[in-house]
């Protein structure tokens, strides 16, 4: 996670400052997709779109100002981490890794 964060955003974090939240599993157009979510508690640097990285059109937003049309995996991880966030997203099965995260559940009933 730390390596990917640096490669895709330019942010530098230490492993001890990252909490793996869990994995989401869903099916998209016949493809089984597994997404691992992490919470980064501390980092150095400013986020940037780096050359030679194809992470798409992304940007940073406060949780209370998230735009519509989030990338499906991002929306699913955000609502697994914070079920109170009013985000529309496709269903997925969430299995937590870290202590203190919700139990395994299907994330498909948020309004």
N, C-alpha and C positions, 0 to 999 in steps of 0.2 A: 504494500500500500504506500509506504513512504517513497519507494522508488518511482512508482507510477504518478504520485502526486507531483514530484519534482519534474518528471519528464513531460507531463501534460499541462502543468500550471506554472512551473518555475518556483513553487513554494518549497521550502526546506523544513522538514519535520523530523523529529526523533521517534524511533519506534515506541519508546515509553510514553509518548504523547498521543498515541493513536489507540483507540478502542474499537476493535472489530465488533460490529453490532450483530451481524448474522447474514444469512443467505436467503435470497428470494429465488423461487423457482416458478417459471411460468412457461407457457407455450405461445409462440407467435408465429403464425403462418406455417404451422407444422414443425417449427424449430424449438427444441427444448433450450431455454435460456436460464442461466444461473448468474445472479448478480450478488456480489458481496458488498455490504455497506460498512462504512467506518466513520467514526467521529474523530476528527482531528482537534485536539484540545489546545495545542500551541504550535506555532510555525513562525518562520522568518520569511521575509520577502513580500512582494506584491504579486497577485495573480496576473498572469499574462497569457496571451495566445502565442505559443511558441512555434517557430518555423518547423516544418516537417512533422507536425502533429496534426492528426485529423480527428480532433475531438468534436468537431461540428461547431455550431453557433451557440456558444455558451456565455453566460455572464453570472455575476454574483448579485444576490438579492437578499434583503432581510426576510426572515421567515414570515413576517406580517405583510410583506409586499411581493409575494411570489406571483409571477405572471401565469396566465393560463397556458395550456399547451406544453407543459413540461415533458421532457423526454420520459417515456413510460417508466423505465427503470428508476430514474431519479424520483419520480412521483411515488412509486411503490416503496422505495427505501425511506423516503421522508415520512410517509404515513405509518410505516412499520415502527420507525423511531419515535415519531410524535403523532399518535392517532388523533389528536385534537386538531391537527391542521386540516382545513377545509379544501382538500385537493381531490379532484376527480382522477381516477386511474383504473387501469385494468386489474383484475384479481391476480393474486400471486400467493404462493405458500411461503411464509416467513418462518425460518428456524433460527433462533437467537444463538449467538456464540458467547456473548459477554454476560457476566452476572448483572442482574438488575434490568435486563431487557424483558419485554413481554414474552410469554410462552409461545411456542409454535402455534401459528394460526393462519387461516386463510384471510388475507387482507382484501376484503371485497364488500364491506358493508358501510363504508364511511359515506355520509351524505355530501 
